[in-house]
Amino acid sequence: MMDGVKALKHIVGWAGVVVFSLAVIGMGLYLSDVGLDRADKLGSSIGAIVSLVGLGVSIYAVIRVGGRSPQSGGQSVTGSTIGDGILQVRGVRRSVRVGRSANGSGPTQSLLPAALRPSSSNAGPEPGEQSVTGTQTSGAVQQFDDIGGDLDIDR
């Protein structure tokens, strides 16, 4: 199904290029037919209308996303094969130390506040969140977010 969507986007994109090209050619032929003075006046009017429409669209886009990138700060690992574990860390504002347990196999959970321990939730990630999908690992997947200071990782 994704190939169908990709093909449709490709067709729509090329159709847009063809329509735009024909519009430019038609506009050039029309303006050359009406004369230089009238073409200058029409060109100025059309330019003013297009610039106002562009300004309106840009204001709408800024309001819609709230002045920020819709997926800012996201971390993801997708479609990978990793011989060890995965550690994703972001939003550090407080000191935290992540290390190995006494036998060297896995994180030392006691060093992490309960709210910052890696989650085992199966819910899909929200846009801009941390995610690991379609990935094979031989180690643990550790995700840390909104840490209030330094993060010390012993590996």
Secondary structure by P-SEA (a helix, b strand, c coil): caaaaaaaaaaaaaaaaaaaaaaaaaaaaaaaaacaaaaaaaaaaaaaaaaaaaaaaaaaaaaaaccccccccccccccccccbbbbbbccccbbbbbbbccccccccccccccccccccccccccccccccccccccbbbbbbcccccbbbbcc
